[in-house]
Amino acid sequence: MDDEFASAVAGFQAKMAQVAQVQAECAQLVATGWAQRRRVRVTVNADGIAVDIKFGAGVNELSYDEIAAAVTEASQQAVREIAERTRELVAPIAIDRGAAPSLDGLLGAIDSLREHLR
């Protein structure tokens, strides 16, 4: 039983290290969206916050409303890319509910280990 418990603890620790690594990678994500034939560029961070907005040649041909709509469109594109890349990073650590031990099973293993250690 000690080996089974130690193995479960080691597996849990490995999974938590993997989760921490994925969280760090997700926090570093940035994405860029474009609109109005690449005249408007918006870069967002992992939280979907615009960290850079650039206007290219020909932006002066756009009305203020068109520029505002283009900033919104480019931001939304970038946020969708962040969401997709986050899903891709998180997918390998998603919990397989069928393979995860039940709470009753874990409590039983702890009780058994406690009895074994007495």
FENHU-V218143 format. One record per residue. N is the residue number from 0. RES is the residue in one letter. SS is DSSP state (h for helix, s for strand, l for the rest). PSI is psi as a letter, one per 40 degrees, with the letter a starting at -180 (999 if undefined). D_FIRST is the distance of its C-alpha to the first C-alpha in Angstrom with 2 decimals. Layout:
n:N res:RES ss:SS psi:PSI d_first:D_FIRST
n:N res:RES ss:SS psi:PSI d_first:D_FIRST
This chain:
n:0 res:M ss:l psi:d d_first:0.00
n:1 res:D ss:h psi:d d_first:3.82
n:2 res:D ss:h psi:d d_first:5.41
n:3 res:E ss:h psi:d d_first:5.06
n:4 res:F ss:h psi:d d_first:6.20
n:5 res:A ss:h psi:d d_first:8.53
n:6 res:S ss:h psi:d d_first:9.74
n:7 res:A ss:h psi:d d_first:10.56
n:8 res:V ss:h psi:d d_first:12.30
n:9 res:A ss:h psi:d d_first:14.10
n:10 res:G ss:h psi:d d_first:15.19
n:11 res:F ss:h psi:d d_first:16.48
n:12 res:Q ss:h psi:d d_first:18.31
n:13 res:A ss:h psi:d d_first:19.85
n:14 res:K ss:h psi:d d_first:21.03
n:15 res:M ss:h psi:d d_first:22.55
n:16 res:A ss:h psi:d d_first:24.33
n:17 res:Q ss:h psi:d d_first:25.67
n:18 res:V ss:h psi:d d_first:26.87
n:19 res:A ss:h psi:d d_first:28.61
n:20 res:Q ss:h psi:d d_first:30.29
n:21 res:V ss:h psi:d d_first:31.55
n:22 res:Q ss:h psi:d d_first:32.83
n:23 res:A ss:h psi:d d_first:34.73
n:24 res:E ss:h psi:d d_first:36.20
n:25 res:C ss:h psi:d d_first:37.25
n:26 res:A ss:h psi:d d_first:38.93
n:27 res:Q ss:l psi:e d_first:41.09
n:28 res:L ss:l psi:i d_first:42.45
n:29 res:V ss:s psi:i d_first:46.21
n:30 res:A ss:s psi:i d_first:48.36
n:31 res:T ss:s psi:h d_first:52.07
n:32 res:G ss:s psi:i d_first:54.12
n:33 res:W ss:s psi:i d_first:57.77
n:34 res:A ss:s psi:i d_first:60.58
n:35 res:Q ss:l psi:f d_first:64.34
n:36 res:R ss:l psi:f d_first:64.44
n:37 res:R ss:l psi:f d_first:62.45
n:38 res:R ss:l psi:e d_first:64.81
n:39 res:V ss:s psi:h d_first:62.04
n:40 res:R ss:s psi:h d_first:58.66
n:41 res:V ss:s psi:h d_first:55.87
n:42 res:T ss:s psi:h d_first:52.67
n:43 res:V ss:s psi:i d_first:49.78
n:44 res:N ss:s psi:a d_first:46.61
n:45 res:A ss:l psi:d d_first:43.07
n:46 res:D ss:l psi:e d_first:44.01
n:47 res:G ss:l psi:e d_first:47.01
n:48 res:I ss:l psi:h d_first:49.48
n:49 res:A ss:s psi:h d_first:52.58
n:50 res:V ss:s psi:e d_first:52.69
n:51 res:D ss:s psi:h d_first:55.71
n:52 res:I ss:s psi:h d_first:58.61
n:53 res:K ss:s psi:i d_first:61.27
n:54 res:F ss:s psi:h d_first:64.47
n:55 res:G ss:l psi:a d_first:66.01
n:56 res:A ss:l psi:h d_first:69.53
n:57 res:G ss:l psi:e d_first:71.26
n:58 res:V ss:h psi:d d_first:69.37
n:59 res:N ss:h psi:e d_first:72.75
n:60 res:E ss:h psi:e d_first:73.77
n:61 res:L ss:l psi:i d_first:71.24
n:62 res:S ss:l psi:i d_first:71.97
n:63 res:Y ss:h psi:d d_first:69.88
n:64 res:D ss:h psi:d d_first:68.37
n:65 res:E ss:h psi:d d_first:67.49
n:66 res:I ss:h psi:d d_first:65.90
n:67 res:A ss:h psi:d d_first:63.87
n:68 res:A ss:h psi:d d_first:62.74
n:69 res:A ss:h psi:d d_first:61.90
n:70 res:V ss:h psi:d d_first:59.77
n:71 res:T ss:h psi:d d_first:57.88
n:72 res:E ss:h psi:d d_first:57.45
n:73 res:A ss:h psi:d d_first:56.30
n:74 res:S ss:h psi:d d_first:53.83
n:75 res:Q ss:h psi:d d_first:52.37
n:76 res:Q ss:h psi:d d_first:52.02
n:77 res:A ss:h psi:d d_first:50.15
n:78 res:V ss:h psi:d d_first:47.83
n:79 res:R ss:h psi:d d_first:47.05
n:80 res:E ss:h psi:d d_first:46.22
n:81 res:I ss:h psi:d d_first:43.87
n:82 res:A ss:h psi:d d_first:42.12
n:83 res:E ss:h psi:d d_first:41.79
n:84 res:R ss:h psi:d d_first:40.51
n:85 res:T ss:h psi:d d_first:37.98
n:86 res:R ss:h psi:d d_first:36.74
n:87 res:E ss:h psi:d d_first:36.49
n:88 res:L ss:h psi:d d_first:34.48
n:89 res:V ss:h psi:d d_first:32.07
n:90 res:A ss:h psi:d d_first:31.61
n:91 res:P ss:l psi:d d_first:28.88
n:92 res:I ss:l psi:e d_first:26.62
n:93 res:A ss:l psi:i d_first:27.39
n:94 res:I ss:l psi:h d_first:24.45
n:95 res:D ss:l psi:h d_first:23.90
n:96 res:R ss:l psi:d d_first:23.50
n:97 res:G ss:l psi:d d_first:22.39
n:98 res:A ss:l psi:e d_first:19.49
n:99 res:A ss:l psi:h d_first:18.44
n:100 res:P ss:l psi:i d_first:15.63
n:101 res:S ss:l psi:i d_first:17.31
n:102 res:L ss:h psi:d d_first:17.46
n:103 res:D ss:h psi:d d_first:16.39
n:104 res:G ss:h psi:d d_first:13.23
n:105 res:L ss:h psi:d d_first:12.49
n:106 res:L ss:h psi:d d_first:13.58
n:107 res:G ss:h psi:d d_first:11.47
n:108 res:A ss:h psi:d d_first:8.21
n:109 res:I ss:h psi:d d_first:9.96
n:110 res:D ss:h psi:d d_first:11.08
n:111 res:S ss:h psi:d d_first:7.92
n:112 res:L ss:h psi:d d_first:6.82
n:113 res:R ss:h psi:d d_first:10.51
n:114 res:E ss:h psi:d d_first:10.69
n:115 res:H ss:h psi:d d_first:8.15
n:116 res:L ss:h psi:e d_first:10.37
n:117 res:R ss:l psi:999 d_first:13.51
